[in-house]
């Protein structure tokens, strides 16, 4: 069997990752991997450093396949049944929940209309129904953009 090669992460200093992410070292210390959300069909492997959990496939993809072109991209397996080898990983547009492409229901032009409806006294529930989103989405927009008295 061929010995795995390692590459350093392009941003995180001292982070060294092998071809399939089975070994990840930070400043010479092997990081322990754990599965997040074991209720999923394919739980995500994570490693902890810098006070947060990081996706193994994202780290492998960043080190071996380059950084994503934009922040909306996620690391994804080409063949879900295969391993985390960099040759089986690619950047895709969309949510990181693995469901597929994420389509935003509210765009920037909608925000102005929503804020006008809020200010005219229309209920959050009725606005949410118009746009096909949860009431909390409209509430977050109100809290972010509407000045409080």
C-alpha positions as CSV (number, residue, x, y, z in Angstrom):
1,X,0.0,0.0,0.0
2,X,1.3,3.5,-0.9
3,X,2.3,5.8,1.9
4,X,0.0,8.8,2.3
5,X,1.3,12.2,1.4
6,X,0.7,15.3,3.6
7,X,0.1,18.9,2.8
8,X,-0.1,22.0,5.0
9,X,-3.3,23.9,5.2
10,X,-3.1,27.2,3.2
11,X,-4.5,29.3,6.0
12,X,-4.2,27.6,9.4
13,X,-0.5,27.7,10.4
14,X,0.9,24.3,11.5
15,X,-2.1,22.3,10.3
16,X,-0.9,19.2,8.3
17,X,-3.4,16.9,6.5
18,X,-3.0,13.7,4.7
19,X,-4.7,12.8,1.4
20,X,-7.9,11.4,2.9
21,X,-8.0,13.3,6.2
22,X,-7.4,10.1,8.3
23,X,-4.5,11.9,10.0
24,X,-4.6,15.6,10.8
25,X,-1.8,17.2,12.9
26,X,-1.7,20.7,14.4
27,X,1.8,21.8,15.4
28,X,2.9,18.1,15.5
29,X,0.0,16.8,17.6
30,X,-2.5,14.3,16.1
31,X,-6.0,15.6,16.3
32,X,-8.7,13.2,17.4
33,X,-11.6,12.9,15.0
34,X,-15.2,12.5,16.1
35,X,-18.6,12.1,14.4
36,X,-21.1,14.9,14.6
37,X,-24.8,14.2,14.5
38,X,-24.7,10.4,14.6
39,X,-28.4,10.3,13.8
40,X,-27.6,11.2,10.1
41,X,-27.1,8.5,7.5
42,X,-23.6,9.7,6.9
43,X,-22.4,11.5,10.1
44,X,-19.8,14.3,9.4
45,X,-16.2,13.7,10.7
46,X,-14.9,16.7,12.7
47,X,-11.7,17.7,14.5
48,X,-11.6,20.3,17.2
49,X,-9.0,23.2,17.4
50,X,-9.2,26.9,18.0
51,X,-12.3,26.5,20.2
52,X,-14.5,25.0,17.5
53,X,-15.2,21.9,15.4
54,X,-14.0,21.8,11.8
55,X,-15.2,19.4,9.1
56,X,-12.5,16.9,8.0
57,X,-13.7,17.0,4.4
58,X,-13.6,20.8,4.3
59,X,-10.0,20.8,5.6
60,X,-8.9,18.1,3.2
61,X,-10.5,19.9,0.3
62,X,-8.9,23.2,1.3
63,X,-5.4,21.7,1.7
64,X,-5.5,19.5,-1.4
65,X,-8.0,21.0,-3.9
66,X,-7.5,24.8,-3.1
67,X,-9.7,27.2,-1.2
68,X,-13.3,27.7,-2.2
69,X,-14.0,30.5,-4.7
70,X,-16.6,32.0,-2.4
71,X,-18.0,31.5,1.1
72,X,-21.3,30.0,-0.1
73,X,-19.5,26.9,-1.3
74,X,-19.2,23.7,0.7
75,X,-16.9,20.7,0.4
76,X,-18.8,17.7,-0.9
77,X,-18.1,14.1,-1.8
78,X,-18.4,13.2,-5.5
79,X,-19.3,9.6,-4.6
80,X,-21.1,9.5,-1.2
81,X,-20.1,5.8,-0.8
82,X,-16.4,6.5,-1.2
83,X,-13.9,7.9,1.4
84,X,-12.7,11.4,2.1
85,X,-9.7,11.2,-0.3
86,X,-9.1,14.6,-2.0
87,X,-9.8,13.0,-5.4
88,X,-13.4,12.3,-4.2
89,X,-14.0,15.8,-3.0
90,X,-15.2,19.0,-4.7
91,X,-16.6,22.4,-4.0
92,X,-20.3,22.8,-4.5
93,X,-22.7,25.8,-4.2
94,X,-25.2,25.5,-1.4
95,X,-26.0,24.6,2.2
96,X,-23.5,22.6,4.2
97,X,-26.3,20.2,5.4
98,X,-25.7,17.9,2.5
99,X,-29.2,18.2,1.2
100,X,-28.1,19.9,-2.0
101,X,-28.3,23.4,-3.5
102,X,-29.8,26.0,-1.2
103,X,-32.1,28.4,-2.8
104,X,-32.6,31.6,-1.0
105,X,-36.3,32.5,-0.6
106,X,-35.8,36.1,0.2
107,X,-33.5,38.4,-1.8
108,X,-32.4,41.9,-1.2
109,X,-35.2,43.5,-3.1
110,X,-37.7,41.6,-1.0
111,X,-36.3,42.9,2.2
112,X,-37.4,46.5,1.4
113,X,-40.9,45.3,0.7
114,X,-41.0,43.2,3.9
115,X,-39.9,46.2,6.0
116,X,-42.6,48.4,4.4
117,X,-45.2,45.7,5.3
118,X,-43.9,45.5,8.9
119,X,-44.0,49.3,9.3
120,X,-47.6,49.4,7.8
121,X,-48.7,47.0,10.6
122,X,-49.0,43.7,8.6
123,X,-48.5,40.7,10.9
124,X,-45.3,38.8,10.8
125,X,-47.2,35.5,10.2
126,X,-49.0,36.9,7.1
127,X,-45.7,38.3,5.7
128,X,-44.0,34.9,6.3
129,X,-46.8,33.1,4.4
130,X,-46.4,35.4,1.4
131,X,-42.7,34.6,1.1
132,X,-42.9,31.0,2.1
133,X,-40.6,31.3,5.1
134,X,-40.9,30.8,8.8
135,X,-42.1,33.7,11.0
136,X,-38.7,33.8,12.8
137,X,-37.1,34.7,9.4
138,X,-39.3,37.8,9.2
139,X,-38.7,38.5,12.9
140,X,-35.0,38.5,12.4
141,X,-35.3,41.0,9.5
142,X,-37.4,43.2,11.7
143,X,-34.9,43.0,14.6
144,X,-32.0,43.8,12.2
145,X,-33.5,46.7,10.2
146,X,-36.4,48.3,12.0
147,X,-35.5,50.9,14.5
148,X,-36.9,50.4,18.0
149,X,-38.7,53.3,19.7
